[in-house]
């Protein structure tokens, strides 16, 4: 059976089918004149409201940067922006606004994850290897995982590679709830690189003329030489990529490349950077080792993903060149992890204990992402993964990283950012991506580890997706 591409499956009709398959009901109550066809969130008793005027009364604010909560305040949201923050009640001035009584709870920016794979984090390897692969079966899983991610308080994510454009389109059009998405599109990999996901029976497209299954799915471009790299980058930009993901070194979830290898020549990598810069955006690379990362820095790459095997010399080079690190705290193997991957991860796991304190000491700018792949159950640990940073960072530093700092990384996309405006802060003029938390997150950061119990209100772009205070 020939596998159809996601692009072919996600036509306008298929998006409607995806919405229906996802089980998203249409019983949301109209708010401020909103249509009653607004999709409802997955949690029972919660609905999605259209943007309007909302006042959070008597809230303590974590603004994304300050080391302590601001004094009790009222916060006015109009449409999709925060327009006023006042030490006084605002309800009398805005009698038509919806009032949410904060009762001293913490109002904070929505969480941001800068390394997700919305498609491949929603599907198992068995799903992807099924010869009868059908989006009729897979689409509901992707839709549900996207909704669940928003309901965990993640209002924005950077998708670090894979079929994403149609999913982003569906979320943005309200076909099912999900976070804002900064899409990379298909990863770009050399032959035998980290993005070469060909089956043993699949031979080189260049020599034998047949695109691989992974390429047809929009998972990757296998591109060799400057010309092919340029074409792959421009193809992703054509479809709306906000940044480009390049594979610069070996990986643990790929079959052909040892972790220690360096991938792409300087000229190939520089070609990707030039093409991205011409569109006002940047290249992020998958890499662990000093050799691969130093080459990427020299080529003009702005963000290094992972980096757990970094040494002090390379970390200093990153700091001097204002190169970001996007990383995660890796855990030991899981029951469903392939034995080959378990073995390949050993030097990576060993390296992270040295990497994190050095990165902090030497002042590298850091963003945090989870990078869950092919094990959908791991997505439930997205919030608790943040808390693992406490081994090296204070609660304030961790919260700043997953709000303000991650938003600064998203802003590297410049005009290619799909959502223009300020994120990661609670301040006048910022986009209204907000969480109301049952307690003081700076005093008890563990609250963010249980979003179901502790996130009382979740708002994205001025829309309320969860409101436990209305019950």
N, C-alpha and C positions, 0 to 999 in steps of 0.2 A: 504494500500500500504506500503510495507516495504521500509524504507528509505535507499538508498545506501550511503555508506561512501564516504567522499571526496577522500580518497586514491584510491578507486576503480574508481571514476569518472575522476580523473586527471591522466590518462594514457598518454603516449606520443601522442596518437591520440587525446585525449581530450584536451591536451594543445594546439594543433593546432586549434581545434575547438574553444577553448576559445579565442585564438588570433583573429580568424576570427569574432567571435561574438562581440568582444569588439570594432569592427569598426576601428581597427588600420590599417591605409593604409601602403603601401610599396613604397611610392614615394620619399623617402629620397634621396637627391643628394649625389653621391659618394664623399667621402672626403679622400684624400691621398690614393687612391686605394681601398677604402672600397666598399663592395658589395652594389648594389642598392636595396637589400632586407632588409636593416636596417629599423626597425619600426619607424614610425614618431610619434612625440608627438601629443597630442590632440589639441593644440592651432593652429589655422589657420596660415599658413605662417611660421611655425617653423618645423625644421626637426632634426633628430638625426644624428650626425656625428660620424664616427669612431674615436678612439683616434689617434692622430698624434702629430705634433708640432704646438702649439698655443702660441702666445704671446699677453698678455694683456699689452698694452702700456699706459703709463701715468695714472696710477691708484693710488689712496690713499688706503692704506691697513689697514683694521682692522684685526689683526693677530689672534684674538680669546682671547687674554689676555691683551694687552696693553690698557691703559686708554685714549690714543689718537691715531689718525690715523698716520701711518707712512708717511714720505715725499713721493712725487710722485715717482713712481717706474715702472719698467717693470718686468713682471712675465712670465717666460718661462715654459710651460707645455709640457712635452714629454711623449707620451703614456698616462699613467694614474697617473703621478706624477709631482709635482712641482720640477723642477730641478735647477732653477736659479732665483734669485731676484736681480735686479740691479737698481741703481739710474739712469743709463743711458739707452738710447734706445737700444734694442737688435735686431731690425728688420734688420739692415745691416749685422749682424753676422749670422743671420739665414734667408737667403732669401727665403727658401722654406716653412717657417712657415706661418700659417694663422695668420693674424694680426687683433686684436680687439682693436680699438682705444678707450681707456678708458675715455679720456677727463676729467680727474680729478674725475671720479666717484669712489665709494667705492668698493673695492674687499674684500670680506669677506668669511669665511668658510660657507659651506652649513649648514642649520639649522638641528638640531637633536631633535627628539621627543622620549623620552624613555618610553612612555606608550601609545601604540596604540594597536588596535585590527583590523587588516586589513580586516578580514572577518566580524566580528560582528559589526564593525563600518561602514561597507558598506551596511548592511542589516537591515531592520526593523523587529520588532517582528512579524508582520504579515507574512513577508517573511519566517521567521524561523518556525512559527507555521503552515504554510500551509501543509496539509497532502499530497499534491501532489508535495512536494518539489523536484525541479529539478535543477541541476547545469547548465543545458542548459539555464535556465532563470536567475540564480543567478550569474554565472561566469562573464557576461558582467558588472554587477554592481561592482563586486570586482575589475575587471581590470580597470574600469574607475576611481574608487576612488583611486586606487594605482597611476595611472597616474596623477590625479589631485593633489595628495599629493606631488609628485615630482615637479609639475609645481608651487606649492606654495613655493618651495625652500627647502623642507625637503628632503635632500639627504640621510639620514640614520634614521632608526627607530628601536626601540626595541619592538617586538610584545609580549604583556604581557599575551597571552593565547588564544588558539583557533586553528582551522584548518589553518595551515600556511605553512607547508613545501612545498607543491606543488605550492603554490602561489609564494613563494620565488624562487623556481626553475624556474618558468616561467619568473619572472622578471630578474633573473640572466642570463637566456638564451636569453634575448632580445625579448621575445614573446609579451610583452607590457612594456612600461616604468613604473618605480616605484623606490622607494628608496632602498638603501641597507637595508636588514632586518636581525636583530638579533632575531631568533625565539625561543620561549619558548616551543611551542607545546601545547598539552592539559594541562589545569590547573589540579592541583592535590588537591583533596578535600576529607574531611571525609564525611561520610553519614550525611545528614542534614547540610552540610557546604555550604560555599558561591558558590562552584562549583557543588552543587547537583541540577541540572536543570531538574530533572525528572518531568514528568507530573503526576497528581494525580493518574492516572491509572497504572503507572509504579511502580513495587515493586522492592525490593532489589535484585540485581544480585546475591549476596552471597546466599540468601535463595531460590530464585526462578529461578536462572540460566539464565535470559535474560538480556543482556546489555541494558541500556537505550538508547533512541534516541540520546541524547546529546553525549553519549560515542561513539555511532556508527558514529556520525558526526566528531569525533576528537576534540570535544569542551572541554572535561574533562575526567579525571579518577576519579571515586569514589573509594577511597582506604582507608581501615581501617586496622590498625595494622602495625607494623614495616615491615613485609614481603611484604604486598601489596604496601606500600609506596616505598620500595626499587624497586619493580618491575616496578611501574609506572614511577619513576625517570629514571630508566635504559632504559625503552622503549622509552621515549622522547629522551634520549641521543643517542640511537641507530639510530633514524631518523635525528639526527643533531641538537638537541637543543643546543643553545649557553649558556643558563642559565635555571634554573628551577623555575617555578612559583607555589607556594604553598599557599593555603588559610588558614590563621592562625586566622582569626576572622570573625565576621559577616559582612554582606554587605547590600547594599541598593537595588541592582537589583536582589536579589535572594529571593525566596518565603518562605523558611523554617526557616532561621536563623535571630534572632534579631541582631541588630548592636552591642550590648554590649557583645555578647558571645565570649568566647575564643575557638579556634578550634585547634585540634591536641594536643596530649600529648607531653611532652618534648621528650620522647623516639621516637615517630613517627617523630617529626620534626628533631631530631638529625640524624635519619636514612637518611632522604632526604639530609641533609647537608653532611654527610659522603659520600654518593654515588656521589653527585656532586663534592665534593672535590677530590675524587679519579679520576675524569675525568678532574681535573684542572679548574673547574668552580665553580659557586656559586648558592645559593638559594635566590630568592626574595619572599617576602610574602605580601599578601593582609592583612592589619590589620589597625584598627583605634585606639584601646584602649591601655592604658598603660599595662594592664595585658598581653594581647596577644603579644605586642611588646617586653616586657621584657622577656617573655619566648623565643621568637624568637632570641633575642640577646644572651641569655644564650645558646641556641642550636647552635649558630655559623652562623646565617643568616647574609648576607652581606648588603642587601638592604631591607628597609621597604617601601612598596608602600602605599600611601595615608597618614595615620597618623594624620588626622585632629583633633583627640581627645587626642593628646599627652599632657602629663603634664611635668612640668619642670624636675622632677626627671628622667623621662624616656628619655627626650631629652639629659640630661647630660650623661646618660648611653650610649646613641648612640654616642655622641661625644667622650667619653672615649674609646669606643671600635671600633672607626673608622667605624661605620655603616652608610651607606648612607640613605638618605631619597629621594624617588622618589615621587613627589607629583604634585598637580595641584591646581589652584584656582577655586573652584566649584562655579557655578552660581546658581541662583534660578531655580525653576522648569521650564520646557519647556511645550508648549501646548500638546505635544504628550506623556508626561511622565505619567506612571501609577500612580494612586492616592496612592497606597500602597508605592511605591518608594518615592513619595513626602513626605509622613509622616516619613518614615525611615531616610530620609536625614536630617531632622531638627537638630538633635544634631551634626551631622557632619558639617553642614553649620555654626552652632554657634561656633564650636571649631576652625575653621580655622583662624579666626581673631586673636586668641591668639597664635596659633601654629606658624605662619610665623615669627612674630618678635622674638619669643623665639629661634626658630631654627637659625635665623640669628645671634642673640646675642651670643648664646652659641657655635657657630662654627661648626654646623653639616654640613657635605658635602651634597649638594642638587643637584638633577637632576630634570628637568621639563618634564612632559608628560601631554597629554591632556585627554586620557581615554574616548573618545566618544564611546558610545555603543547604538546600535539599533535605532539611529536617524541619518541617513546619512546626512541630511541637516546640522547638527552641524559641519561636517567636514570643511565647508567653514569658520568656526570661528577659525580654528587651529592657524592662525597667530595672530589674535586679542586676543586670549587667553593668548599669551605670554605677551602682554602689560598689563594685569591685575597684573602682578608681580610688576609693578611700584609703587604700594601702599606701598611696603616694600623695594624695591631694586632700586638702581640707574640704569640709562640706560646702563652704562658700565657693571654693575653686571648682568643685565638681559641678555645682549648679550653674555657675557662670559658663563653664565649658559647654554644657548641653543646652544652653540658651543663647547667650550673647556671643560667645566665641564661635559656636557652630554657625550662627547667623552671619558672622563676618566671613567665614569660609564660603558660604553660599553666595555672598555678595561679590566674590571674585568673578562670577559670571557676568557682571556688568549689565550691559543692555541685553544680553542673551538670557538674563534671568526671566523666567516665565511669569513672575509676580513682582512687579515694581513696587517698592515700598520698604519700610524698615521693619525688621523682625528681631526677635530675641530680646526685646525690652518691653517694659511697661512705661511708656512715656507718651506725652501728647504728640499726635501725628503718626504714631506707629500703627501698623496693621493690627487688627484686633484678633490675635491668636493668643488665647488666655486660658489659664486653669485656675479654678478656685479650689484650694487644698484645705482639708480639715486639720489645720494645725500650723505650727511654725516650721517651715521646711529648713531653715537655717539651724534651728535648735535640734530638729529631728528629721534629718534627711531621709531616714528609713521610710518616711511617709510616701515617697515617690515609688517605692518598691511594690506597693499594693494599690495600684490606681483604681481598681474596682471599688475598694472601700473608702479611699481617701480623696479621690478626685471628685468633688461635688458637682462642679460645672466644668464642661469643656466647650470652648468656643473657638471656631476657626473662621477667619474672614468675616467676623461679625455674626455668624450663624451659631446658634446653640445646638450642640449635638448630644449633650448629656446635661441633665439638671435634676439632681437628687433632692434639691430643696423644694421642688414643686410637689413632691409626693405627700 
